[in-house]
């Protein structure tokens, strides 16, 4: 009896020594993503920035010459903040359409970038 009790106590102490690591919540990741990409709204051609999960929609009021650089950099910066893969879309901002997925994506080649771990993996924006 004493042996089983002693074994149980040792087992409990051993199991209690492990620290349970809980990953950050997606709400925290979303806040970090928004903070990291807050600079986008200071770009004159950017009319709006919308966040939907791991998708970021940059609504441009006119197509900037360096759209590929803007979208690619946003993807790289955002993925390091979000801690996962993200996609950034360059879109024509439509103030009458509240849903950014329905904004007009730039047609010639569709402007988007995908990044993971702070590195842009795909950048499909025609310059």
ZAZAMAR-881677 format. One record per residue: residue number from 0; x, y, z of N, C-alpha, C, O in turn. Coordinates in nm, 4 decimals. Example, Ala and Ser with C-alpha at 12.3 -4.5 7.8 and 13.67 -1.06 7.14 Angstrom:
REM residues 2
[r 0,[1.3190,-0.5690,0.7800],[1.2300,-0.4500,0.7800],[1.3200,-0.3300,0.7800],[1.4236,-0.3319,0.8465]];
[r 1,[1.2850,-0.2250,0.7080],[1.3670,-0.1060,0.7140],[1.2900,0.0030,0.7870],[1.3409,0.1138,0.8039]];
//
This chain:
REM residues 127
[r 0,[0.0828,-0.1193,0.0000],[0.0000,0.0000,0.0000],[0.0870,0.1253,0.0000],[0.0666,0.2168,-0.0797]];
[r 1,[0.1869,0.1275,0.0936],[0.2754,0.2428,0.0999],[0.3551,0.2554,-0.0290],[0.3834,0.3662,-0.0746]];
[r 2,[0.3912,0.1417,-0.0876],[0.4700,0.1427,-0.2100],[0.3889,0.2030,-0.3248],[0.4420,0.2821,-0.4027]];
[r 3,[0.2609,0.1666,-0.3361],[0.1749,0.2205,-0.4425],[0.1492,0.3691,-0.4204],[0.1461,0.4471,-0.5156]];
[r 4,[0.1310,0.4073,-0.2959],[0.1090,0.5480,-0.2658],[0.2335,0.6298,-0.3002],[0.2235,0.7371,-0.3596]];
[r 5,[0.3488,0.5795,-0.2631],[0.4735,0.6475,-0.2933],[0.4943,0.6572,-0.4442],[0.5370,0.7610,-0.4948]];
[r 6,[0.4643,0.5497,-0.5155],[0.4753,0.5485,-0.6610],[0.3791,0.6491,-0.7240],[0.4145,0.7176,-0.8199]];
[r 7,[0.2592,0.6575,-0.6706],[0.1598,0.7528,-0.7212],[0.2061,0.8960,-0.7002],[0.1914,0.9798,-0.7892]];
[r 8,[0.2616,0.9245,-0.5836],[0.3100,1.0593,-0.5540],[0.4249,1.0955,-0.6467],[0.4292,1.2067,-0.6992]];
[r 9,[0.5169,1.0044,-0.6672],[0.6298,1.0290,-0.7578],[0.5800,1.0525,-0.8997],[0.6273,1.1422,-0.9694]];
[r 10,[0.4850,0.9716,-0.9409],[0.4291,0.9870,-1.0754],[0.3598,1.1222,-1.0905],[0.3770,1.1885,-1.1928]];
[r 11,[0.2825,1.1642,-0.9916],[0.2159,1.2936,-0.9955],[0.3164,1.4087,-0.9995],[0.2988,1.5045,-1.0748]];
[r 12,[0.4223,1.3987,-0.9179],[0.5255,1.5021,-0.9193],[0.5955,1.5080,-1.0546],[0.6244,1.6162,-1.1057]];
[r 13,[0.6220,1.3926,-1.1114],[0.6877,1.3861,-1.2423],[0.5987,1.4476,-1.3499],[0.6458,1.5258,-1.4324]];
[r 14,[0.4697,1.4123,-1.3492],[0.3768,1.4663,-1.4490],[0.3548,1.6155,-1.4269],[0.3361,1.6893,-1.5236]];
[r 15,[0.3565,1.6610,-1.3042],[0.3366,1.8018,-1.2745],[0.4551,1.8882,-1.3134],[0.4430,2.0102,-1.3241]];
[r 16,[0.5710,1.8243,-1.3347],[0.6889,1.9015,-1.3721],[0.6863,1.9435,-1.5185],[0.7624,2.0317,-1.5585]];
[r 17,[0.6007,1.8824,-1.5983],[0.5877,1.9236,-1.7374],[0.5027,2.0489,-1.7466],[0.3972,2.0581,-1.6838]];
[r 18,[0.5480,2.1435,-1.8236],[0.4738,2.2668,-1.8433],[0.3943,2.2530,-1.9715],[0.4477,2.2172,-2.0764]];
[r 19,[0.2688,2.2815,-1.9612],[0.1837,2.2750,-2.0789],[0.1959,2.4072,-2.1526],[0.1665,2.5135,-2.0980]];
[r 20,[0.2395,2.3989,-2.2770],[0.2541,2.5186,-2.3583],[0.1305,2.5311,-2.4457],[0.1024,2.4448,-2.5289]];
[r 21,[0.0581,2.6386,-2.4256],[-0.0624,2.6641,-2.5029],[-0.0285,2.7676,-2.6089],[0.0192,2.8761,-2.5756]];
[r 22,[-0.0523,2.7361,-2.7368],[-0.0214,2.8353,-2.8393],[-0.1062,2.9600,-2.8229],[-0.2167,2.9555,-2.7687]];
[r 23,[-0.0515,3.0734,-2.8715],[-0.1264,3.1980,-2.8624],[-0.2574,3.1847,-2.9381],[-0.2675,3.1104,-3.0358]];
[r 24,[-0.3550,3.2562,-2.8921],[-0.4844,3.2506,-2.9587],[-0.4775,3.3229,-3.0917],[-0.3925,3.4095,-3.1126]];
[r 25,[-0.5679,3.2863,-3.1818],[-0.5737,3.3522,-3.3118],[-0.6105,3.4990,-3.2963],[-0.5748,3.5808,-3.3811]];
[r 26,[-0.6812,3.5334,-3.1893],[-0.7145,3.6739,-3.1665],[-0.5877,3.7537,-3.1413],[-0.5753,3.8672,-3.1874]];
[r 27,[-0.4940,3.6954,-3.0689],[-0.3662,3.7616,-3.0452],[-0.2865,3.7744,-3.1731],[-0.2246,3.8779,-3.1977]];
[r 28,[-0.2872,3.6707,-3.2544],[-0.2178,3.6737,-3.3823],[-0.2785,3.7800,-3.4728],[-0.2064,3.8518,-3.5422]];
[r 29,[-0.4093,3.7899,-3.4720],[-0.4796,3.8877,-3.5554],[-0.4415,4.0295,-3.5127],[-0.4213,4.1164,-3.5975]];
[r 30,[-0.4319,4.0527,-3.3837],[-0.3934,4.1848,-3.3344],[-0.2495,4.2174,-3.3747],[-0.2199,4.3304,-3.4135]];
[r 31,[-0.1607,4.1193,-3.3655],[-0.0214,4.1403,-3.4060],[-0.0122,4.1683,-3.5554],[0.0667,4.2523,-3.5987]];
[r 32,[-0.0929,4.0977,-3.6337],[-0.0956,4.1190,-3.7781],[-0.1421,4.2608,-3.8111],[-0.0823,4.3283,-3.8949]];
[r 33,[-0.2477,4.3052,-3.7458],[-0.2994,4.4410,-3.7696],[-0.1973,4.5467,-3.7288],[-0.1793,4.6466,-3.7984]];
[r 34,[-0.1307,4.5243,-3.6157],[-0.0289,4.6194,-3.5718],[0.0872,4.6268,-3.6706],[0.1355,4.7352,-3.7032]];
[r 35,[0.1309,4.5107,-3.7174],[0.2464,4.5059,-3.8077],[0.2171,4.5718,-3.9414],[0.3060,4.6320,-4.0016]];
[r 36,[0.0935,4.5612,-3.9884],[0.0590,4.6159,-4.1197],[-0.0108,4.7518,-4.1120],[-0.0685,4.7975,-4.2106]];
[r 37,[-0.0058,4.8152,-3.9970],[-0.0709,4.9456,-3.9803],[-0.0112,5.0520,-4.0722],[-0.0787,5.1494,-4.1056]];
[r 38,[0.1136,5.0347,-4.1130],[0.1788,5.1323,-4.2000],[0.1142,5.1423,-4.3371],[0.1301,5.2436,-4.4052]];
[r 39,[0.0412,5.0389,-4.3791],[-0.0167,5.0370,-4.5138],[-0.1113,5.1541,-4.5388],[-0.1153,5.2083,-4.6492]];
[r 40,[-0.1864,5.1926,-4.4380],[-0.2859,5.2986,-4.4566],[-0.2187,5.4341,-4.4823],[-0.2840,5.5272,-4.5294]];
[r 41,[-0.0886,5.4459,-4.4518],[-0.0153,5.5702,-4.4783],[0.0304,5.5817,-4.6235],[0.0782,5.6876,-4.6643]];
[r 42,[0.0171,5.4763,-4.7015],[0.0541,5.4806,-4.8430],[-0.0583,5.5528,-4.9172],[-0.1744,5.5140,-4.9038]];
[r 43,[-0.0273,5.6570,-4.9951],[-0.1323,5.7391,-5.0568],[-0.2319,5.6618,-5.1437],[-0.3497,5.6974,-5.1468]];
[r 44,[-0.1881,5.5575,-5.2138],[-0.2785,5.4841,-5.3025],[-0.3689,5.3856,-5.2290],[-0.4636,5.3332,-5.2876]];
[r 45,[-0.3405,5.3598,-5.1005],[-0.4183,5.2623,-5.0239],[-0.5420,5.3294,-4.9661],[-0.5325,5.4261,-4.8906]];
[r 46,[-0.6580,5.2764,-5.0028],[-0.7849,5.3296,-4.9526],[-0.8315,5.2552,-4.8283],[-0.8940,5.3144,-4.7404]];
[r 47,[-0.8014,5.1250,-4.8203],[-0.8498,5.0454,-4.7090],[-0.7673,4.9184,-4.6953],[-0.7107,4.8686,-4.7926]];
[r 48,[-0.7613,4.8666,-4.5729],[-0.6971,4.7374,-4.5458],[-0.7946,4.6566,-4.4624],[-0.8389,4.7019,-4.3569]];
[r 49,[-0.8282,4.5370,-4.5093],[-0.9220,4.4497,-4.4375],[-0.8519,4.3183,-4.4038],[-0.7722,4.2667,-4.4821]];
[r 50,[-0.8835,4.2653,-4.2849],[-0.8255,4.1413,-4.2367],[-0.9362,4.0384,-4.2195],[-1.0331,4.0618,-4.1472]];
[r 51,[-0.9213,3.9242,-4.2864],[-1.0173,3.8140,-4.2734],[-0.9353,3.6879,-4.2484],[-0.8874,3.6243,-4.3424]];
[r 52,[-0.9194,3.6521,-4.1209],[-0.8376,3.5356,-4.0871],[-0.6947,3.5582,-4.1310],[-0.6318,3.6569,-4.0928]];
[r 53,[-0.6426,3.4649,-4.2128],[-0.5060,3.4799,-4.2621],[-0.5017,3.5440,-4.4010],[-0.4018,3.5325,-4.4720]];
[r 54,[-0.6096,3.6108,-4.4389],[-0.6169,3.6834,-4.5662],[-0.6161,3.8335,-4.5368],[-0.6864,3.8805,-4.4473]];
[r 55,[-0.5367,3.9073,-4.6122],[-0.5332,4.0529,-4.6005],[-0.5688,4.1095,-4.7370],[-0.5116,4.0698,-4.8385]];
[r 56,[-0.6632,4.2020,-4.7388],[-0.7069,4.2655,-4.8626],[-0.6675,4.4130,-4.8573],[-0.7158,4.4889,-4.7733]];
[r 57,[-0.5791,4.4515,-4.9484],[-0.5392,4.5913,-4.9580],[-0.6198,4.6526,-5.0707],[-0.6034,4.6160,-5.1871]];
[r 58,[-0.7067,4.7456,-5.0359],[-0.7891,4.8130,-5.1356],[-0.7198,4.9387,-5.1834],[-0.6998,5.0321,-5.1058]];
[r 59,[-0.6828,4.9421,-5.3110],[-0.6155,5.0578,-5.3695],[-0.7176,5.1448,-5.4402],[-0.8075,5.0940,-5.5073]];
[r 60,[-0.7039,5.2771,-5.4252],[-0.7922,5.3666,-5.4986],[-0.7414,5.3864,-5.6418],[-0.8180,5.4254,-5.7299]];
[r 61,[-0.6138,5.3598,-5.6647],[-0.5571,5.3522,-5.7996],[-0.4376,5.2577,-5.7926],[-0.3755,5.2421,-5.6874]];
[r 62,[-0.4068,5.1961,-5.9038],[-0.2989,5.0969,-5.9058],[-0.1629,5.1666,-5.8964],[-0.1261,5.2424,-5.9862]];
[r 63,[-0.0880,5.1414,-5.7881],[0.0439,5.2029,-5.7761],[0.1456,5.1326,-5.8665],[0.1286,5.0155,-5.9003]];
[r 64,[0.2494,5.2034,-5.9047],[0.3528,5.1435,-5.9895],[0.4264,5.0307,-5.9168],[0.4682,4.9332,-5.9793]];
[r 65,[0.4418,5.0439,-5.7871],[0.5151,4.9435,-5.7092],[0.4215,4.8491,-5.6326],[0.4499,4.8116,-5.5188]];
[r 66,[0.3116,4.8117,-5.6947],[0.2119,4.7271,-5.6273],[0.2709,4.5930,-5.5833],[0.2362,4.5428,-5.4764]];
[r 67,[0.3582,4.5355,-5.6630],[0.4196,4.4071,-5.6267],[0.5047,4.4169,-5.5020],[0.5069,4.3254,-5.4197]];
[r 68,[0.5744,4.5279,-5.4884],[0.6583,4.5493,-5.3710],[0.5710,4.5693,-5.2473],[0.5988,4.5131,-5.1414]];
[r 69,[0.4661,4.6488,-5.2611],[0.3768,4.6758,-5.1474],[0.3103,4.5465,-5.0995],[0.3108,4.5168,-4.9800]];
[r 70,[0.2531,4.4699,-5.1927],[0.1811,4.3470,-5.1566],[0.2782,4.2411,-5.1041],[0.2482,4.1738,-5.0055]];
[r 71,[0.3935,4.2256,-5.1683],[0.4923,4.1269,-5.1236],[0.5483,4.1578,-4.9862],[0.5632,4.0682,-4.9031]];
[r 72,[0.5795,4.2851,-4.9619],[0.6321,4.3250,-4.8307],[0.5271,4.3072,-4.7215],[0.5592,4.2661,-4.6100]];
[r 73,[0.4014,4.3382,-4.7539],[0.2940,4.3194,-4.6562],[0.2797,4.1713,-4.6208],[0.2564,4.1371,-4.5048]];
[r 74,[0.2935,4.0846,-4.7195],[0.2841,3.9408,-4.6935],[0.3983,3.8945,-4.6037],[0.3755,3.8213,-4.5074]];
[r 75,[0.5200,3.9362,-4.6341],[0.6355,3.8964,-4.5532],[0.6244,3.9501,-4.4105],[0.6437,3.8759,-4.3142]];
[r 76,[0.5934,4.0784,-4.3974],[0.5797,4.1383,-4.2639],[0.4652,4.0749,-4.1859],[0.4778,4.0481,-4.0665]];
[r 77,[0.3545,4.0513,-4.2536],[0.2380,3.9946,-4.1875],[0.2579,3.8521,-4.1420],[0.2111,3.8140,-4.0347]];
[r 78,[0.3274,3.7719,-4.2227],[0.3447,3.6308,-4.1852],[0.4337,3.6157,-4.0629],[0.4119,3.5259,-3.9816]];
[r 79,[0.5326,3.7013,-4.0487],[0.6161,3.6922,-3.9285],[0.5382,3.7345,-3.8041],[0.5609,3.6812,-3.6955]];
[r 80,[0.4467,3.8298,-3.8196],[0.3643,3.8718,-3.7055],[0.2561,3.7695,-3.6744],[0.2276,3.7424,-3.5578]];
[r 81,[0.1961,3.7130,-3.7776],[0.0842,3.6200,-3.7609],[0.1321,3.4835,-3.7126],[0.0580,3.4108,-3.6464]];
[r 82,[0.2551,3.4494,-3.7457],[0.3097,3.3214,-3.7028],[0.2659,3.2054,-3.7895],[0.2769,3.0897,-3.7488]];
[r 83,[0.2167,3.2346,-3.9075],[0.1678,3.1307,-3.9971],[0.1654,3.1866,-4.1389],[0.2066,3.3000,-4.1629]];
[r 84,[0.1173,3.1065,-4.2310],[0.1062,3.1469,-4.3710],[-0.0059,3.2485,-4.3864],[-0.1140,3.2319,-4.3300]];
[r 85,[0.0207,3.3545,-4.4635],[-0.0858,3.4493,-4.4954],[-0.0834,3.4814,-4.6443],[0.0182,3.4653,-4.7119]];
[r 86,[-0.1964,3.5266,-4.6924],[-0.2101,3.5719,-4.8304],[-0.2526,3.7178,-4.8277],[-0.3381,3.7574,-4.7485]];
[r 87,[-0.1919,3.7971,-4.9149],[-0.2252,3.9384,-4.9265],[-0.2715,3.9630,-5.0687],[-0.2038,3.9250,-5.1643]];
[r 88,[-0.3866,4.0264,-5.0825],[-0.4471,4.0532,-5.2126],[-0.4477,4.2025,-5.2395],[-0.4866,4.2815,-5.1534]];
[r 89,[-0.4046,4.2413,-5.3586],[-0.4151,4.3795,-5.4033],[-0.5448,4.3944,-5.4812],[-0.5637,4.3272,-5.5826]];
[r 90,[-0.6337,4.4804,-5.4362],[-0.7681,4.4893,-5.4924],[-0.8051,4.6331,-5.5237],[-0.7464,4.7271,-5.4702]];
[r 91,[-0.9034,4.6485,-5.6112],[-0.9645,4.7786,-5.6344],[-1.0673,4.7968,-5.5245],[-1.1633,4.7203,-5.5153]];
[r 92,[-1.0477,4.8976,-5.4413],[-1.1364,4.9218,-5.3279],[-1.2740,4.9650,-5.3771],[-1.2864,5.0515,-5.4638]];
[r 93,[-1.3761,4.9038,-5.3206],[-1.5145,4.9387,-5.3550],[-1.5862,4.9767,-5.2263],[-1.6189,4.8899,-5.1453]];
[r 94,[-1.6107,5.1056,-5.2070],[-1.6724,5.1519,-5.0821],[-1.8152,5.1021,-5.0665],[-1.8684,5.1025,-4.9555]];
[r 95,[-1.8788,5.0592,-5.1755],[-2.0166,5.0099,-5.1687],[-2.0230,4.8606,-5.1348],[-2.1312,4.8074,-5.1099]];
[r 96,[-1.9088,4.7938,-5.1338],[-1.9048,4.6497,-5.1058],[-1.8292,4.6277,-4.9747],[-1.7068,4.6400,-4.9714]];
[r 97,[-1.9009,4.5953,-4.8670],[-1.8343,4.5779,-4.7377],[-1.7503,4.4506,-4.7291],[-1.6607,4.4416,-4.6452]];
[r 98,[-1.7778,4.3529,-4.8141],[-1.7078,4.2255,-4.8098],[-1.5840,4.2316,-4.8996],[-1.5980,4.2345,-5.0218]];
[r 99,[-1.4625,4.2338,-4.8420],[-1.3430,4.2528,-4.9242],[-1.3182,4.1400,-5.0245],[-1.2509,4.1613,-5.1254]];
[r 100,[-1.3720,4.0194,-4.9979],[-1.3529,3.9103,-5.0936],[-1.4210,3.9405,-5.2265],[-1.3869,3.8801,-5.3282]];
[r 101,[-1.5165,4.0329,-5.2272],[-1.5871,4.0692,-5.3498],[-1.5301,4.1936,-5.4170],[-1.5816,4.2376,-5.5198]];
[r 102,[-1.4242,4.2505,-5.3597],[-1.3608,4.3628,-5.4255],[-1.2983,4.3133,-5.5543],[-1.2633,4.1958,-5.5653]];
[r 103,[-1.2842,4.4013,-5.6511],[-1.2262,4.3613,-5.7799],[-1.0770,4.3389,-5.7682],[-1.0016,4.4335,-5.7456]];
[r 104,[-1.0332,4.2142,-5.7835],[-0.8900,4.1836,-5.7813],[-0.8317,4.2307,-5.9139],[-0.8924,4.2108,-6.0191]];
[r 105,[-0.7143,4.2929,-5.9093],[-0.6521,4.3416,-6.0317],[-0.6412,4.2287,-6.1324],[-0.5872,4.1222,-6.1022]];
[r 106,[-0.6923,4.2522,-6.2511],[-0.7131,4.1461,-6.3490],[-0.5852,4.0910,-6.4102],[-0.5653,3.9695,-6.4104]];
[r 107,[-0.5002,4.1746,-6.4609],[-0.3832,4.1226,-6.5319],[-0.2954,4.0408,-6.4383],[-0.2059,4.0965,-6.3746]];
[r 108,[-0.3177,3.9139,-6.4285],[-0.2366,3.8262,-6.3457],[-0.2811,3.8162,-6.2015],[-0.2167,3.7465,-6.1232]];
[r 109,[-0.3875,3.8822,-6.1636],[-0.4349,3.8840,-6.0246],[-0.3205,3.9151,-5.9287],[-0.2205,3.8435,-5.9241]];
[r 110,[-0.3359,4.0188,-5.8551],[-0.2294,4.0638,-5.7664],[-0.2455,4.0020,-5.6281],[-0.3359,4.0378,-5.5526]];
[r 111,[-0.1560,3.9082,-5.5963],[-0.1558,3.8504,-5.4619],[-0.0162,3.8012,-5.4286],[0.0652,3.7761,-5.5174]];
[r 112,[0.0100,3.7880,-5.3004],[0.1365,3.7342,-5.2518],[0.1065,3.6418,-5.1340],[0.0148,3.6655,-5.0554]];
[r 113,[0.1858,3.5372,-5.1245],[0.1728,3.4411,-5.0153],[0.3078,3.4345,-4.9444],[0.4121,3.4236,-5.0088]];
[r 114,[0.3048,3.4410,-4.8132],[0.4289,3.4365,-4.7358],[0.4138,3.3438,-4.6163],[0.3041,3.3222,-4.5646]];
[r 115,[0.5258,3.2905,-4.5747],[0.5325,3.2053,-4.4553],[0.6666,3.2318,-4.3877],[0.7688,3.2469,-4.4547]];
[r 116,[0.6655,3.2373,-4.2571],[0.7874,3.2573,-4.1778],[0.8641,3.3829,-4.2172],[0.9872,3.3830,-4.2163]];
[r 117,[0.7928,3.4895,-4.2518],[0.8568,3.6154,-4.2835],[0.9194,3.6238,-4.4219],[0.9911,3.7193,-4.4521]];
[r 118,[0.8924,3.5234,-4.5072],[0.9487,3.5225,-4.6424],[0.8368,3.5075,-4.7437],[0.7498,3.4214,-4.7308]];
[r 119,[0.8409,3.5928,-4.8445],[0.7411,3.5842,-4.9515],[0.7741,3.4636,-5.0380],[0.8840,3.4544,-5.0928]];
[r 120,[0.6791,3.3710,-5.0504],[0.6988,3.2494,-5.1294],[0.6451,3.2666,-5.2715],[0.7027,3.2148,-5.3672]];
[r 121,[0.5341,3.3399,-5.2843],[0.4701,3.3623,-5.4136],[0.4347,3.5093,-5.4223],[0.3808,3.5658,-5.3272]];
[r 122,[0.4644,3.5725,-5.5361],[0.4232,3.7105,-5.5582],[0.3768,3.7201,-5.7022],[0.4580,3.7225,-5.7946]];
[r 123,[0.2459,3.7258,-5.7206],[0.1862,3.7295,-5.8543],[0.1230,3.8659,-5.8804],[0.0018,3.8772,-5.8989]];
[r 124,[0.2057,3.9672,-5.8814],[0.1586,4.1019,-5.9136],[0.2363,4.1524,-6.0342],[0.3591,4.1593,-6.0310]];
[r 125,[0.1653,4.1873,-6.1396],[0.2314,4.2447,-6.2558],[0.2687,4.3882,-6.2260],[0.1875,4.4652,-6.1747]];
[r 126,[0.3883,4.4227,-6.2576],[0.4354,4.5599,-6.2337],[0.3912,4.6509,-6.3440],[0.4213,4.7702,-6.3414]];
//
